[in-house]
């Protein structure tokens, strides 16, 4: 399953990247994030890995993020792996009149019957969740509104 989302954030690209690239900020725009742990000696670099723990309602989810391409400020690509799901995220950042256009291309690869079925029956839920993260980042970056306060 593939889709893309985009959003314009009213910040210059350098400031946008500074906020996005700081893992301490993730808790302010990634709903349900409980903890993260760097698994690599060189965090934030190509090939580095980070463990992420989420609480989604009653469900706990652990995943590993791997940076596969880091060419900031133009783009950063990552993968996210959890049980039954491999997610490839390609993020592009374009400067536009002092604002930043964030284009996110998502590809989900499912294994196991349950996850494949969920991908077939609920593709809109994945796109909606991705867009929600982007909107939450926009609110945090522009207005300082944290999902922790909601």
TISE-436072 format. One record per residue: residue number from 1; residue in three letters; x, y, z of N, C-alpha, C in turn. Coordinates in steps of 0.05 Angstrom, whole numbers. Layout:
NUM ALA X Y Z X Y Z X Y Z
...
***
This chain:
1 UNK 17 -23 0 0 0 0 18 25 0
2 UNK 13 43 -19 28 68 -21 9 92 -22
3 UNK 18 114 -9 3 139 -11 22 161 -3
4 UNK 14 186 -8 30 209 0 11 230 13
5 UNK 23 246 30 10 268 44 29 292 42
6 UNK 18 316 43 35 340 45 21 361 61
7 UNK 38 378 73 28 399 90 48 422 88
8 UNK 39 447 91 57 470 92 58 480 120
9 UNK 82 483 130 87 492 157 99 520 156
10 UNK 88 539 171 96 567 170 121 572 186
11 UNK 143 559 177 169 563 189 190 561 166
12 UNK 211 576 168 233 571 149 244 543 151
13 UNK 253 532 129 262 504 129 283 498 151
14 UNK 302 515 155 323 510 175 311 506 203
15 UNK 291 523 210 278 520 236 261 496 237
16 UNK 247 490 215 231 466 213 248 441 218
17 UNK 271 439 204 289 416 207 299 414 235
18 UNK 306 436 247 317 436 274 297 424 294
19 UNK 271 431 291 250 420 309 245 391 303
20 UNK 245 384 277 239 356 270 262 337 277
21 UNK 286 347 275 309 330 278 317 324 307
22 UNK 303 337 326 309 333 354 291 312 365
23 UNK 302 288 372 284 267 382 269 274 407
24 UNK 279 293 423 264 301 447 237 314 440
25 UNK 235 325 415 210 338 407 189 318 398
26 UNK 196 293 393 177 273 382 152 270 400
27 UNK 156 271 426 134 267 445 113 289 442
28 UNK 121 312 430 102 334 427 85 332 402
29 UNK 92 314 384 76 312 359 70 283 351
30 UNK 81 264 364 74 236 358 57 224 381
31 UNK 31 225 377 12 216 397 19 187 405
32 UNK 18 182 431 22 155 441 51 147 445
33 UNK 70 164 438 98 157 442 104 157 471
34 UNK 113 135 481 119 132 510 150 135 515
35 UNK 166 124 497 195 124 501 209 119 475
36 UNK 234 128 474 252 121 451 279 115 463
37 UNK 294 99 447 321 92 456 339 90 431
38 UNK 361 104 431 380 103 409 393 76 410
39 UNK 394 62 387 407 35 386 434 36 372
40 UNK 442 60 363 466 63 347 486 82 361
41 UNK 511 78 354 532 96 365 531 124 353
42 UNK 520 126 329 518 152 315 489 159 310
43 UNK 474 168 330 445 174 326 441 195 305
44 UNK 419 191 290 412 211 270 426 209 243
45 UNK 444 190 241 460 187 216 449 163 200
46 UNK 456 163 174 447 141 157 456 114 169
47 UNK 437 95 170 442 69 182 436 68 212
48 UNK 433 91 225 427 90 254 399 80 259
49 UNK 396 68 283 371 56 290 362 66 317
50 UNK 335 68 321 324 77 345 299 60 351
51 UNK 296 52 376 272 37 385 251 57 395
52 UNK 226 53 386 204 71 394 182 54 407
53 UNK 171 64 429 150 50 443 125 68 444
54 UNK 103 57 435 77 72 434 56 58 450
55 UNK 37 74 460 13 64 473 -10 75 456
56 UNK -24 58 442 -47 66 425 -72 54 438
57 UNK -85 70 454 -108 59 469 -98 38 488
58 UNK -109 14 486 -100 -8 504 -77 -24 492
59 UNK -70 -17 467 -50 -33 453 -22 -20 455
60 UNK -2 -36 461 26 -26 462 39 -35 436
61 UNK 56 -17 425 70 -24 400 99 -15 403
62 UNK 116 -33 394 145 -27 394 153 -28 364
63 UNK 170 -9 356 180 -10 329 209 0 329
64 UNK 223 -6 307 250 3 303 251 21 279
65 UNK 261 45 283 266 64 261 295 61 252
66 UNK 298 60 225 325 60 213 326 83 193
67 UNK 347 99 195 350 121 176 365 109 151
68 UNK 351 111 128 363 99 104 375 120 86
69 UNK 366 145 88 378 167 73 374 193 88
70 UNK 395 207 92 395 232 107 409 253 90
71 UNK 394 270 77 405 291 60 390 317 67
72 UNK 393 324 93 379 348 103 394 373 93
73 UNK 380 394 87 352 399 94 332 390 72
74 UNK 341 377 51 322 370 29 305 346 34
75 UNK 317 325 45 302 300 48 313 282 70
76 UNK 296 264 80 304 243 98 285 220 95
77 UNK 297 196 92 281 172 88 287 153 111
78 UNK 266 140 121 269 121 143 251 97 138
79 UNK 258 76 152 240 53 153 231 49 182
80 UNK 207 37 185 197 30 212 188 1 210
81 UNK 198 -15 229 192 -43 230 179 -51 256
82 UNK 156 -64 254 143 -76 277 130 -102 268
83 UNK 119 -117 286 109 -143 280 88 -141 257
84 UNK 95 -154 235 76 -156 212 76 -132 193
85 UNK 93 -111 199 92 -87 183 121 -76 178
86 UNK 126 -70 153 151 -56 145 141 -30 131
87 UNK 148 -7 142 139 19 132 163 34 121
88 UNK 162 43 96 183 60 84 172 88 82
89 UNK 185 107 95 177 135 95 198 152 80
90 UNK 189 165 59 207 184 45 196 212 49
91 UNK 212 228 62 203 255 69 220 276 54
92 UNK 206 295 42 219 316 26 210 343 38
93 UNK 230 361 40 225 387 52 232 409 32
94 UNK 213 425 24 217 446 3 212 473 16
95 UNK 231 491 12 229 519 21 211 534 2
96 UNK 190 547 12 171 562 -4 164 588 10
97 UNK 176 610 1 170 637 12 171 638 42
98 UNK 193 627 54 196 628 83 180 607 98
99 UNK 167 589 83 152 567 95 164 541 85
100 UNK 156 519 97 166 493 89 143 475 80
101 UNK 145 464 56 127 444 46 139 417 53
102 UNK 124 401 69 133 374 77 116 354 61
103 UNK 130 339 44 117 318 28 127 292 39
104 UNK 107 275 46 114 249 58 102 227 40
105 UNK 119 209 31 110 186 15 113 162 33
106 UNK 91 147 36 91 123 53 86 98 37
107 UNK 100 77 44 95 51 33 94 31 56
108 UNK 73 16 58 70 -4 78 71 -32 65
109 UNK 87 -49 76 89 -77 67 81 -94 91
110 UNK 60 -111 87 49 -127 108 57 -156 105
111 UNK 61 -169 128 65 -198 129 45 -209 149
112 UNK 37 -233 145 17 -246 162 -11 -238 153
113 UNK -29 -257 156 -56 -254 146 -70 -230 159
114 UNK -68 -227 185 -83 -206 199 -74 -178 190
115 UNK -49 -173 187 -39 -147 179 -46 -142 149
116 UNK -44 -162 133 -51 -159 104 -80 -152 102
117 UNK -97 -165 118 -126 -159 117 -131 -131 126
118 UNK -118 -122 147 -122 -95 157 -114 -75 136
119 UNK -92 -80 122 -83 -62 101 -103 -60 78
120 UNK -116 -83 72 -136 -83 51 -161 -69 59
121 UNK -170 -74 84 -196 -64 93 -195 -35 103
122 UNK -172 -26 112 -170 0 124 -148 18 114
123 UNK -144 20 87 -121 36 78 -124 66 86
124 UNK -149 75 87 -154 103 94 -145 110 123
125 UNK -146 90 141 -138 95 168 -108 100 170
126 UNK -92 87 153 -63 91 154 -57 120 144
127 UNK -69 128 122 -64 154 110 -73 176 130
128 UNK -96 171 142 -107 191 162 -88 194 186
129 UNK -77 171 196 -58 172 218 -33 187 211
130 UNK -23 182 186 1 196 177 -3 226 176
131 UNK -26 234 165 -33 262 163 -36 275 190
132 UNK -47 260 209 -51 270 236 -24 276 249
133 UNK -4 259 245 23 265 256 34 290 243
134 UNK 29 294 218 39 318 204 25 343 215
135 UNK -1 341 219 -16 364 230 -7 370 258
136 UNK -2 349 274 7 353 301 35 366 302
137 UNK 52 358 283 79 371 281 75 401 274
138 UNK 58 407 255 53 434 247 44 451 271
139 UNK 25 441 287 16 455 310 38 459 331
140 UNK 54 439 334 77 441 353 97 461 343
141 UNK 105 459 317 126 476 306 118 505 304
142 UNK 93 510 296 84 537 292 74 551 318
143 UNK 60 536 335 46 548 357 56 537 384
144 UNK 74 518 384 83 506 410 62 489 423
145 UNK 42 480 408 21 463 420 30 434 420
146 UNK 32 422 444 40 394 447 16 376 449
147 UNK 19 352 437 -3 332 440 -5 323 469
148 UNK 16 327 485 16 320 513 -4 338 529
149 UNK -10 361 519 -28 380 532 -57 376 523
150 UNK -62 358 505 -90 355 495 -104 331 507
***
